[in-house]
Amino acid sequence: QVQLVESGGGLVQAGGSLRLSCAASGTILSINVMGWYRQAPGKQRELVAAVRSGGSTNYADSVKGRFTISRDNAKSTVFLQMNSLKPEDTAVYYCNVRFPGYAVDYWGKGTLVTVSS
């Protein structure tokens, strides 16, 4: 089992910045993918960014150039630095970890990010 605890959400004005953190605990395999998803009201959950244990990353087109995902493998923590925030970034942000080759992934409870115009 893996537990994920997110922090760092809140209310920010458009153009501002926030940094989300997600600490993982439990049985974490060395080869893994940690990511951030978000779900806005009335919309499906979507991938925001992901980072593999080897360091490669991918981003949703809507956040490229504004968001940066990073990880601290020693602390099993993943971060999402969000800059130049827009009202359309308002959503609940969920941390996720999955292990390639295993048909299971884990989710945090989510942290709310609200961007006011």
Residue, then its C-alpha position, 0 to 999 in steps of 0.5 A: q500500500v502507498q499513502l499520498v498526502e498533498s499540501g500547498g493548495g490555496l487561493v491566489q490571484a491570477g498571475g500568482s504562484l503556488r507550490l504543491s507538494c506530495a509526500a508518499s509513504g509505504t511500499i514504493l517500488s524504485i521504478n515509478v511514475m509520480g504525477w499531478y492530475r486536476q479536476a475542475p467542476g463539471k470536468q473530467r480529471e486530467l493529467v497535469a504533469a508527470v515525472r518518472s523515477g529516471g527524471s523524464t517529465n511530461y506536461a499537459d499542453s495547457v501548462k507547458g512553460r508555466f508549471t514545473i514538476s520535480r521530485d525528491n527520490a530520497k524523500s519520495t516527494v513530488f512537487l508542482q511549481m505553478n507560475s503565471l496561474k490563470p483562473e482556468d487552473t482552478a481545480v482540485y489537484y490530485c497526486n498520483v503514483r503508479f508502477p509500470g507493469y502493475a495494474v494499480d495506482y494510488w491517489g491522494k485526497g486532493t488539494l484545492v487550488t483557486v485562482s481569482s481573476 
